[in-house]
Amino acid sequence: MAGAIYLLCALTALLCAWLLLKAYCRSRYKLLLWGGLCFIGLTLNNALVFADKLLVPHFDLLIVRLLVAFASVLVFLYGLIWDSE
């Protein structure tokens, strides 16, 4: 059951990224781009959670997961702070 929830979280983040990037292509509003890039990273983070917990439980991917999540949030913060319109 946990595997299904991990995959649903990854798919939800991917859907959010796709919708944000699609809206960015239409409107060219930069905040949508930064949000979409953040959600791409969060999708990768959720995929790593799935891999860490179910596919390779003997390897600890915690540091990699945290770095990916941190980088994703940093991308969004950059867009919020320095790329305002």
Biopython code that builds the backbone (N, CA, C, O; Angstrom):
import numpy as np
from Bio.PDB.StructureBuilder import StructureBuilder

atoms = [
    (1, "MET", "N", (0.815, -1.196, 0.000)),
    (1, "MET", "CA", (0.000, 0.000, 0.000)),
    (1, "MET", "C", (0.865, 1.269, 0.000)),
    (1, "MET", "O", (0.521, 2.262, -0.642)),
    (2, "ALA", "N", (1.974, 1.227, 0.717)),
    (2, "ALA", "CA", (2.846, 2.398, 0.784)),
    (2, "ALA", "C", (3.406, 2.743, -0.592)),
    (2, "ALA", "O", (3.539, 3.918, -0.935)),
    (3, "GLY", "N", (3.732, 1.723, -1.376)),
    (3, "GLY", "CA", (4.258, 1.960, -2.713)),
    (3, "GLY", "C", (3.272, 2.703, -3.600)),
    (3, "GLY", "O", (3.656, 3.578, -4.376)),
    (4, "ALA", "N", (2.006, 2.351, -3.478)),
    (4, "ALA", "CA", (0.983, 3.038, -4.272)),
    (4, "ALA", "C", (0.877, 4.505, -3.873)),
    (4, "ALA", "O", (0.698, 5.376, -4.724)),
    (5, "ILE", "N", (0.987, 4.770, -2.592)),
    (5, "ILE", "CA", (0.913, 6.157, -2.126)),
    (5, "ILE", "C", (2.128, 6.952, -2.594)),
    (5, "ILE", "O", (1.990, 8.106, -2.999)),
    (6, "TYR", "N", (3.323, 6.346, -2.542)),
    (6, "TYR", "CA", (4.524, 7.026, -3.024)),
    (6, "TYR", "C", (4.395, 7.353, -4.510)),
    (6, "TYR", "O", (4.752, 8.448, -4.942)),
    (7, "LEU", "N", (3.888, 6.407, -5.281)),
    (7, "LEU", "CA", (3.715, 6.653, -6.719)),
    (7, "LEU", "C", (2.653, 7.709, -6.993)),
    (7, "LEU", "O", (2.818, 8.534, -7.892)),
    (8, "LEU", "N", (1.567, 7.692, -6.229)),
    (8, "LEU", "CA", (0.537, 8.712, -6.414)),
    (8, "LEU", "C", (1.066, 10.105, -6.079)),
    (8, "LEU", "O", (0.703, 11.080, -6.738)),
    (9, "CYS", "N", (1.915, 10.206, -5.066)),
    (9, "CYS", "CA", (2.530, 11.495, -4.737)),
    (9, "CYS", "C", (3.419, 11.975, -5.887)),
    (9, "CYS", "O", (3.398, 13.153, -6.242)),
    (10, "ALA", "N", (4.188, 11.070, -6.459)),
    (10, "ALA", "CA", (5.051, 11.435, -7.578)),
    (10, "ALA", "C", (4.214, 11.851, -8.790)),
    (10, "ALA", "O", (4.541, 12.831, -9.460)),
    (11, "LEU", "N", (3.162, 11.131, -9.068)),
    (11, "LEU", "CA", (2.303, 11.473, -10.203)),
    (11, "LEU", "C", (1.586, 12.801, -9.991)),
    (11, "LEU", "O", (1.396, 13.561, -10.941)),
    (12, "THR", "N", (1.191, 13.083, -8.766)),
    (12, "THR", "CA", (0.545, 14.357, -8.464)),
    (12, "THR", "C", (1.516, 15.515, -8.660)),
    (12, "THR", "O", (1.148, 16.543, -9.228)),
    (13, "ALA", "N", (2.741, 15.359, -8.198)),
    (13, "ALA", "CA", (3.743, 16.409, -8.382)),
    (13, "ALA", "C", (4.056, 16.591, -9.871)),
    (13, "ALA", "O", (4.255, 17.716, -10.329)),
    (14, "LEU", "N", (4.100, 15.493, -10.622)),
    (14, "LEU", "CA", (4.336, 15.584, -12.060)),
    (14, "LEU", "C", (3.190, 16.304, -12.759)),
    (14, "LEU", "O", (3.420, 17.117, -13.654)),
    (15, "LEU", "N", (1.974, 16.016, -12.361)),
    (15, "LEU", "CA", (0.821, 16.703, -12.934)),
    (15, "LEU", "C", (0.866, 18.195, -12.629)),
    (15, "LEU", "O", (0.578, 19.015, -13.501)),
    (16, "CYS", "N", (1.224, 18.552, -11.405)),
    (16, "CYS", "CA", (1.353, 19.973, -11.044)),
    (16, "CYS", "C", (2.423, 20.647, -11.894)),
    (16, "CYS", "O", (2.220, 21.757, -12.386)),
    (17, "ALA", "N", (3.557, 19.983, -12.066)),
    (17, "ALA", "CA", (4.633, 20.552, -12.878)),
    (17, "ALA", "C", (4.171, 20.755, -14.315)),
    (17, "ALA", "O", (4.418, 21.805, -14.909)),
    (18, "TRP", "N", (3.508, 19.762, -14.866)),
    (18, "TRP", "CA", (3.032, 19.852, -16.244)),
    (18, "TRP", "C", (2.035, 21.007, -16.407)),
    (18, "TRP", "O", (2.118, 21.769, -17.371)),
    (19, "LEU", "N", (1.102, 21.131, -15.469)),
    (19, "LEU", "CA", (0.109, 22.200, -15.564)),
    (19, "LEU", "C", (0.753, 23.577, -15.415)),
    (19, "LEU", "O", (0.384, 24.512, -16.127)),
    (20, "LEU", "N", (1.701, 23.710, -14.505)),
    (20, "LEU", "CA", (2.377, 24.994, -14.327)),
    (20, "LEU", "C", (3.195, 25.369, -15.557)),
    (20, "LEU", "O", (3.166, 26.519, -15.995)),
    (21, "LEU", "N", (3.919, 24.411, -16.111)),
    (21, "LEU", "CA", (4.734, 24.707, -17.287)),
    (21, "LEU", "C", (3.878, 24.965, -18.522)),
    (21, "LEU", "O", (4.236, 25.775, -19.376)),
    (22, "LYS", "N", (2.758, 24.279, -18.609)),
    (22, "LYS", "CA", (1.824, 24.524, -19.711)),
    (22, "LYS", "C", (1.241, 25.939, -19.621)),
    (22, "LYS", "O", (1.110, 26.631, -20.630)),
    (23, "ALA", "N", (0.898, 26.355, -18.408)),
    (23, "ALA", "CA", (0.389, 27.713, -18.209)),
    (23, "ALA", "C", (1.482, 28.743, -18.492)),
    (23, "ALA", "O", (1.200, 29.826, -19.005)),
    (24, "TYR", "N", (2.728, 28.404, -18.159)),
    (24, "TYR", "CA", (3.828, 29.326, -18.456)),
    (24, "TYR", "C", (3.993, 29.504, -19.965)),
    (24, "TYR", "O", (4.236, 30.617, -20.432)),
    (25, "CYS", "N", (3.865, 28.430, -20.722)),
    (25, "CYS", "CA", (4.000, 28.526, -22.177)),
    (25, "CYS", "C", (2.934, 29.440, -22.780)),
    (25, "CYS", "O", (3.178, 30.098, -23.792)),
    (26, "ARG", "N", (1.773, 29.481, -22.172)),
    (26, "ARG", "CA", (0.708, 30.337, -22.677)),
    (26, "ARG", "C", (0.853, 31.789, -22.248)),
    (26, "ARG", "O", (0.621, 32.700, -23.042)),
    (27, "SER", "N", (1.237, 32.008, -20.995)),
    (27, "SER", "CA", (1.210, 33.367, -20.470)),
    (27, "SER", "C", (2.579, 34.026, -20.345)),
    (27, "SER", "O", (2.666, 35.251, -20.267)),
    (28, "ARG", "N", (3.641, 33.239, -20.325)),
    (28, "ARG", "CA", (5.013, 33.729, -20.137)),
    (28, "ARG", "C", (5.189, 34.478, -18.814)),
    (28, "ARG", "O", (6.037, 35.364, -18.704)),
    (29, "TYR", "N", (4.385, 34.119, -17.816)),
    (29, "TYR", "CA", (4.531, 34.676, -16.484)),
    (29, "TYR", "C", (5.591, 33.854, -15.758)),
    (29, "TYR", "O", (5.427, 32.650, -15.559)),
    (30, "LYS", "N", (6.685, 34.517, -15.364)),
    (30, "LYS", "CA", (7.879, 33.813, -14.872)),
    (30, "LYS", "C", (7.640, 32.977, -13.616)),
    (30, "LYS", "O", (8.283, 31.942, -13.437)),
    (31, "LEU", "N", (6.731, 33.405, -12.749)),
    (31, "LEU", "CA", (6.505, 32.650, -11.520)),
    (31, "LEU", "C", (5.982, 31.245, -11.813)),
    (31, "LEU", "O", (6.258, 30.309, -11.063)),
    (32, "LEU", "N", (5.233, 31.099, -12.892)),
    (32, "LEU", "CA", (4.771, 29.769, -13.295)),
    (32, "LEU", "C", (5.938, 28.882, -13.707)),
    (32, "LEU", "O", (5.934, 27.682, -13.434)),
    (33, "LEU", "N", (6.928, 29.460, -14.357)),
    (33, "LEU", "CA", (8.118, 28.703, -14.737)),
    (33, "LEU", "C", (8.855, 28.198, -13.502)),
    (33, "LEU", "O", (9.204, 27.020, -13.419)),
    (34, "TRP", "N", (9.090, 29.094, -12.543)),
    (34, "TRP", "CA", (9.828, 28.692, -11.349)),
    (34, "TRP", "C", (9.054, 27.660, -10.536)),
    (34, "TRP", "O", (9.646, 26.737, -9.978)),
    (35, "GLY", "N", (7.737, 27.814, -10.468)),
    (35, "GLY", "CA", (6.916, 26.821, -9.780)),
    (35, "GLY", "C", (6.954, 25.476, -10.481)),
    (35, "GLY", "O", (7.028, 24.436, -9.826)),
    (36, "GLY", "N", (6.905, 25.483, -11.801)),
    (36, "GLY", "CA", (6.978, 24.238, -12.568)),
    (36, "GLY", "C", (8.309, 23.539, -12.399)),
    (36, "GLY", "O", (8.361, 22.317, -12.262)),
    (37, "LEU", "N", (9.391, 24.311, -12.409)),
    (37, "LEU", "CA", (10.716, 23.714, -12.196)),
    (37, "LEU", "C", (10.850, 23.149, -10.791)),
    (37, "LEU", "O", (11.470, 22.106, -10.589)),
    (38, "CYS", "N", (10.267, 23.840, -9.827)),
    (38, "CYS", "CA", (10.269, 23.328, -8.458)),
    (38, "CYS", "C", (9.530, 21.996, -8.380)),
    (38, "CYS", "O", (10.007, 21.061, -7.738)),
    (39, "PHE", "N", (8.389, 21.904, -9.018)),
    (39, "PHE", "CA", (7.615, 20.665, -8.970)),
    (39, "PHE", "C", (8.275, 19.533, -9.756)),
    (39, "PHE", "O", (8.049, 18.363, -9.446)),
    (40, "ILE", "N", (9.080, 19.853, -10.760)),
    (40, "ILE", "CA", (9.847, 18.799, -11.427)),
    (40, "ILE", "C", (10.830, 18.189, -10.424)),
    (40, "ILE", "O", (10.981, 16.969, -10.353)),
    (41, "GLY", "N", (11.491, 19.047, -9.656)),
    (41, "GLY", "CA", (12.389, 18.545, -8.622)),
    (41, "GLY", "C", (11.660, 17.766, -7.545)),
    (41, "GLY", "O", (12.169, 16.755, -7.061)),
    (42, "LEU", "N", (10.475, 18.221, -7.164)),
    (42, "LEU", "CA", (9.699, 17.489, -6.163)),
    (42, "LEU", "C", (9.200, 16.149, -6.699)),
    (42, "LEU", "O", (9.045, 15.191, -5.942)),
    (43, "THR", "N", (8.952, 16.087, -7.997)),
    (43, "THR", "CA", (8.604, 14.807, -8.612)),
    (43, "THR", "C", (9.778, 13.843, -8.506)),
    (43, "THR", "O", (9.609, 12.674, -8.160)),
    (44, "LEU", "N", (10.958, 14.344, -8.807)),
    (44, "LEU", "CA", (12.158, 13.523, -8.668)),
    (44, "LEU", "C", (12.356, 13.091, -7.221)),
    (44, "LEU", "O", (12.737, 11.951, -6.955)),
    (45, "ASN", "N", (12.101, 13.993, -6.296)),
    (45, "ASN", "CA", (12.211, 13.662, -4.878)),
    (45, "ASN", "C", (11.244, 12.539, -4.495)),
    (45, "ASN", "O", (11.621, 11.611, -3.779)),
    (46, "ASN", "N", (10.015, 12.621, -4.966)),
    (46, "ASN", "CA", (9.031, 11.577, -4.665)),
    (46, "ASN", "C", (9.411, 10.247, -5.311)),
    (46, "ASN", "O", (9.180, 9.186, -4.730)),
    (47, "ALA", "N", (9.988, 10.300, -6.500)),
    (47, "ALA", "CA", (10.452, 9.067, -7.143)),
    (47, "ALA", "C", (11.606, 8.454, -6.339)),
    (47, "ALA", "O", (11.714, 7.234, -6.223)),
    (48, "LEU", "N", (12.453, 9.310, -5.795)),
    (48, "LEU", "CA", (13.546, 8.811, -4.962)),
    (48, "LEU", "C", (13.033, 8.210, -3.654)),
    (48, "LEU", "O", (13.612, 7.250, -3.146)),
    (49, "VAL", "N", (11.967, 8.759, -3.113)),
    (49, "VAL", "CA", (11.355, 8.158, -1.917)),
    (49, "VAL", "C", (10.864, 6.754, -2.243)),
    (49, "VAL", "O", (11.080, 5.819, -1.472)),
    (50, "PHE", "N", (10.203, 6.611, -3.386)),
    (50, "PHE", "CA", (9.730, 5.294, -3.808)),
    (50, "PHE", "C", (10.896, 4.324, -3.956)),
    (50, "PHE", "O", (10.831, 3.189, -3.483)),
    (51, "ALA", "N", (11.961, 4.774, -4.612)),
    (51, "ALA", "CA", (13.124, 3.914, -4.804)),
    (51, "ALA", "C", (13.801, 3.590, -3.480)),
    (51, "ALA", "O", (14.228, 2.458, -3.256)),
    (52, "ASP", "N", (13.899, 4.575, -2.612)),
    (52, "ASP", "CA", (14.582, 4.387, -1.330)),
    (52, "ASP", "C", (13.837, 3.395, -0.441)),
    (52, "ASP", "O", (14.450, 2.530, 0.185)),
    (53, "LYS", "N", (12.547, 3.523, -0.392)),
    (53, "LYS", "CA", (11.763, 2.693, 0.527)),
    (53, "LYS", "C", (11.445, 1.305, -0.028)),
    (53, "LYS", "O", (11.361, 0.343, 0.736)),
    (54, "LEU", "N", (11.269, 1.188, -1.344)),
    (54, "LEU", "CA", (10.780, -0.079, -1.880)),
    (54, "LEU", "C", (11.749, -0.791, -2.819)),
    (54, "LEU", "O", (11.869, -2.014, -2.754)),
    (55, "LEU", "N", (12.439, -0.063, -3.685)),
    (55, "LEU", "CA", (13.272, -0.724, -4.686)),
    (55, "LEU", "C", (14.642, -1.113, -4.149)),
    (55, "LEU", "O", (15.112, -2.227, -4.378)),
    (56, "VAL", "N", (15.273, -0.202, -3.442)),
    (56, "VAL", "CA", (16.615, -0.471, -2.897)),
    (56, "VAL", "C", (16.645, -0.115, -1.408)),
    (56, "VAL", "O", (17.306, 0.851, -1.027)),
    (57, "PRO", "N", (15.951, -0.866, -0.568)),
    (57, "PRO", "CA", (15.906, -0.510, 0.859)),
    (57, "PRO", "C", (17.249, -0.675, 1.569)),
    (57, "PRO", "O", (17.435, -0.140, 2.663)),
    (58, "HIS", "N", (18.183, -1.402, 0.968)),
    (58, "HIS", "CA", (19.478, -1.595, 1.602)),
    (58, "HIS", "C", (20.419, -0.410, 1.375)),
    (58, "HIS", "O", (21.466, -0.335, 2.017)),
    (59, "PHE", "N", (20.068, 0.524, 0.472)),
    (59, "PHE", "CA", (20.821, 1.766, 0.275)),
    (59, "PHE", "C", (20.048, 2.903, 0.934)),
    (59, "PHE", "O", (18.820, 2.955, 0.876)),
    (60, "ASP", "N", (20.780, 3.799, 1.551)),
    (60, "ASP", "CA", (20.145, 4.952, 2.179)),
    (60, "ASP", "C", (20.258, 6.152, 1.238)),
    (60, "ASP", "O", (21.350, 6.676, 1.017)),
    (61, "LEU", "N", (19.129, 6.579, 0.692)),
    (61, "LEU", "CA", (19.096, 7.703, -0.243)),
    (61, "LEU", "C", (18.610, 8.991, 0.418)),
    (61, "LEU", "O", (18.197, 9.927, -0.266)),
    (62, "LEU", "N", (18.659, 9.036, 1.731)),
    (62, "LEU", "CA", (18.116, 10.186, 2.444)),
    (62, "LEU", "C", (18.832, 11.478, 2.062)),
    (62, "LEU", "O", (18.179, 12.489, 1.804)),
    (63, "ILE", "N", (20.152, 11.462, 2.022)),
    (63, "ILE", "CA", (20.904, 12.679, 1.705)),
    (63, "ILE", "C", (20.597, 13.144, 0.283)),
    (63, "ILE", "O", (20.436, 14.341, 0.044)),
    (64, "VAL", "N", (20.518, 12.218, -0.649)),
    (64, "VAL", "CA", (20.203, 12.573, -2.043)),
    (64, "VAL", "C", (18.801, 13.169, -2.128)),
    (64, "VAL", "O", (18.583, 14.173, -2.806)),
    (65, "ARG", "N", (17.861, 12.546, -1.438)),
    (65, "ARG", "CA", (16.481, 13.059, -1.440)),
    (65, "ARG", "C", (16.414, 14.459, -0.861)),
    (65, "ARG", "O", (15.744, 15.332, -1.412)),
    (66, "LEU", "N", (17.107, 14.676, 0.250)),
    (66, "LEU", "CA", (17.093, 15.993, 0.878)),
    (66, "LEU", "C", (17.742, 17.050, -0.009)),
    (66, "LEU", "O", (17.263, 18.182, -0.079)),
    (67, "LEU", "N", (18.827, 16.686, -0.683)),
    (67, "LEU", "CA", (19.487, 17.636, -1.586)),
    (67, "LEU", "C", (18.601, 18.004, -2.769)),
    (67, "LEU", "O", (18.556, 19.163, -3.181)),
    (68, "VAL", "N", (17.900, 17.022, -3.311)),
    (68, "VAL", "CA", (16.986, 17.293, -4.436)),
    (68, "VAL", "C", (15.835, 18.194, -3.980)),
    (68, "VAL", "O", (15.473, 19.138, -4.683)),
    (69, "ALA", "N", (15.267, 17.910, -2.824)),
    (69, "ALA", "CA", (14.176, 18.743, -2.317)),
    (69, "ALA", "C", (14.669, 20.160, -2.013)),
    (69, "ALA", "O", (13.975, 21.135, -2.300)),
    (70, "PHE", "N", (15.861, 20.271, -1.434)),
    (70, "PHE", "CA", (16.433, 21.578, -1.121)),
    (70, "PHE", "C", (16.690, 22.382, -2.389)),
    (70, "PHE", "O", (16.383, 23.573, -2.445)),
    (71, "ALA", "N", (17.248, 21.738, -3.399)),
    (71, "ALA", "CA", (17.506, 22.421, -4.673)),
    (71, "ALA", "C", (16.202, 22.872, -5.322)),
    (71, "ALA", "O", (16.141, 23.954, -5.905)),
    (72, "SER", "N", (15.171, 22.059, -5.226)),
    (72, "SER", "CA", (13.875, 22.419, -5.807)),
    (72, "SER", "C", (13.295, 23.658, -5.141)),
    (72, "SER", "O", (12.795, 24.559, -5.816)),
    (73, "VAL", "N", (13.362, 23.699, -3.835)),
    (73, "VAL", "CA", (12.838, 24.853, -3.112)),
    (73, "VAL", "C", (13.700, 26.092, -3.371)),
    (73, "VAL", "O", (13.181, 27.206, -3.442)),
    (74, "LEU", "N", (15.010, 25.900, -3.511)),
    (74, "LEU", "CA", (15.883, 27.031, -3.831)),
    (74, "LEU", "C", (15.556, 27.636, -5.189)),
    (74, "LEU", "O", (15.598, 28.855, -5.354)),
    (75, "VAL", "N", (15.232, 26.791, -6.158)),
    (75, "VAL", "CA", (14.837, 27.288, -7.485)),
    (75, "VAL", "C", (13.594, 28.156, -7.362)),
    (75, "VAL", "O", (13.516, 29.227, -7.964)),
    (76, "PHE", "N", (12.631, 27.699, -6.590)),
    (76, "PHE", "CA", (11.403, 28.462, -6.421)),
    (76, "PHE", "C", (11.663, 29.757, -5.651)),
    (76, "PHE", "O", (11.109, 30.801, -5.993)),
    (77, "LEU", "N", (12.490, 29.697, -4.627)),
    (77, "LEU", "CA", (12.831, 30.908, -3.876)),
    (77, "LEU", "C", (13.553, 31.930, -4.750)),
    (77, "LEU", "O", (13.310, 33.131, -4.635)),
    (78, "TYR", "N", (14.430, 31.459, -5.612)),
    (78, "TYR", "CA", (15.100, 32.362, -6.543)),
    (78, "TYR", "C", (14.060, 33.103, -7.386)),
    (78, "TYR", "O", (14.131, 34.320, -7.564)),
    (79, "GLY", "N", (13.103, 32.346, -7.894)),
    (79, "GLY", "CA", (12.062, 32.964, -8.717)),
    (79, "GLY", "C", (11.218, 33.953, -7.932)),
    (79, "GLY", "O", (10.819, 34.990, -8.462)),
    (80, "LEU", "N", (10.945, 33.641, -6.681)),
    (80, "LEU", "CA", (10.137, 34.541, -5.870)),
    (80, "LEU", "C", (10.873, 35.821, -5.497)),
    (80, "LEU", "O", (10.277, 36.898, -5.472)),
    (81, "ILE", "N", (12.158, 35.707, -5.207)),
    (81, "ILE", "CA", (12.898, 36.851, -4.667)),
    (81, "ILE", "C", (13.526, 37.705, -5.768)),
    (81, "ILE", "O", (13.320, 38.918, -5.792)),
    (82, "TRP", "N", (14.278, 37.104, -6.668)),
    (82, "TRP", "CA", (15.080, 37.883, -7.596)),
    (82, "TRP", "C", (14.478, 38.045, -8.982)),
    (82, "TRP", "O", (14.939, 38.890, -9.750)),
    (83, "ASP", "N", (13.484, 37.278, -9.318)),
    (83, "ASP", "CA", (12.928, 37.370, -10.671)),
    (83, "ASP", "C", (11.486, 37.857, -10.635)),
    (83, "ASP", "O", (10.622, 37.316, -11.326)),
    (84, "SER", "N", (11.237, 38.867, -9.836)),
    (84, "SER", "CA", (9.869, 39.384, -9.755)),
    (84, "SER", "C", (9.629, 40.373, -10.885)),
    (84, "SER", "O", (10.547, 41.054, -11.341)),
    (85, "GLU", "N", (8.422, 40.435, -11.312)),
    (85, "GLU", "CA", (8.050, 41.340, -12.415)),
    (85, "GLU", "C", (7.242, 42.507, -11.913)),
    (85, "GLU", "O", (6.845, 43.366, -12.700)),
]
sb = StructureBuilder()
sb.init_structure("model")
sb.init_model(0)
sb.init_chain("A")
sb.init_seg("    ")
for serial, (resi, resn, name, xyz) in enumerate(atoms, 1):
    if name == "N":
        sb.init_residue(resn, " ", resi, " ")
    sb.init_atom(name, np.array(xyz, "f"), 0.0, 1.0, " ", f" {name:<3s}", serial, name[0])
structure = sb.get_structure()
